[in-house]
């Protein structure tokens, strides 16, 4: 699966599970960190946990793809799932506003809304 295909599948899964305000930062050919960041807002802690776990389970079951690293999955206001070429950040709303990853990493450039 290419980075772009993985990014699209991640966005689709997050959207299906009611992830809010899904954004993509495109780093392809610009960074060694990842090709893409996918950023999503959860409506609360249970939703955040469900989004992260569902994403992990679906990608594993359907595409044999597991994250290299995860952080903040339980009892946190933020979760990170690192799939190598795509890094997923799922935040509760206030935490997302506080960290403002779109500005920190994208500085407003190369940031797009996910659309079906």
C-alpha positions in Angstrom: 0.0 0.0 0.0 1.4 3.4 -0.9 1.6 6.3 1.5 -1.2 8.0 -0.3 -3.4 4.9 -0.2 -2.8 4.4 3.5 -3.6 8.1 4.2 -6.8 7.8 2.3 -7.8 4.6 4.1 -7.0 6.2 7.5 -9.2 9.2 6.7 -12.0 7.0 5.4 -12.0 4.9 8.6 -11.9 8.0 10.9 -14.7 9.6 8.9 -16.8 6.4 9.1 -16.4 6.5 12.9 -17.5 10.2 13.2 -14.1 11.7 13.5 -14.4 15.5 13.3 -12.5 18.1 11.3 -10.1 15.6 9.6 -7.1 17.4 8.1 -4.1 16.2 6.2 -0.6 17.8 6.2 1.4 16.7 3.2 5.1 16.4 3.9 5.9 14.2 0.9 9.3 15.0 -0.5 9.8 17.6 2.3 10.5 15.7 5.5 12.0 12.5 6.7 9.5 12.4 9.6 6.6 11.1 7.5 4.9 11.7 4.2 1.6 12.7 5.8 0.1 13.7 9.1 -3.6 13.0 9.6 -5.2 15.0 12.3 -8.7 14.4 13.7 -10.9 15.6 16.6 -12.8 13.3 18.9 -15.9 14.4 20.8 -14.6 13.1 24.1 -12.3 10.5 25.8 -14.5 7.5 24.9 -14.7 8.6 21.3 -11.0 9.2 21.1 -10.3 5.7 22.4 -12.8 4.2 20.0 -11.4 6.0 17.0 -7.8 4.9 17.8 -8.7 1.3 18.6 -11.0 1.0 15.6 -8.4 2.4 13.2 -5.8 0.0 14.6 -8.1 -3.0 14.4 -9.4 -2.3 10.9 -6.0 -1.6 9.3 -4.6 -4.8 11.0 -7.5 -7.0 10.0 -8.1 -5.7 6.5 -4.6 -4.7 5.4 -2.2 -6.4 7.7 -0.9 -3.0 8.7 0.1 -2.2 12.3 1.4 1.0 13.8 5.2 1.1 14.5 4.5 3.1 17.7 1.5 4.4 19.6 1.1 6.9 22.4 -1.7 8.2 24.6 -4.2 5.5 23.7 -5.9 5.2 27.1 -6.9 7.9 29.5 -5.5 10.7 27.4 -6.8 13.7 25.5 -4.6 12.8 22.6 -3.5 9.6 20.7 -0.8 9.1 18.2 -0.5 6.1 15.8 2.7 6.0 13.8 2.4 4.0 10.6 5.8 5.1 9.3 4.8 7.1 6.2 1.6 8.3 7.9 1.3 9.6 11.4 -2.2 9.9 12.9 -3.0 12.4 15.7 -6.4 12.2 17.4 -7.2 14.9 19.9 -10.1 16.0 22.1 -11.2 19.4 20.9 -9.5 21.6 23.5 -6.2 19.7 23.3 -6.2 20.0 19.5 -6.7 23.8 19.8 -3.9 24.0 22.4 -1.3 22.2 20.4 -2.5 23.5 17.0 -0.5 20.9 15.0 -1.6 22.3 11.7 0.2 25.6 12.5 3.1 24.0 14.3 4.0 21.6 11.5 2.3 23.0 8.5 2.4 26.7 9.2 -0.7 26.8 7.2 1.0 25.3 4.1 0.2 21.9 2.7 -2.8 21.5 5.0 -6.0 20.2 3.4 -9.4 19.1 4.6 -10.3 15.5 4.1 -13.1 15.2 1.6 -14.8 12.0 0.4 
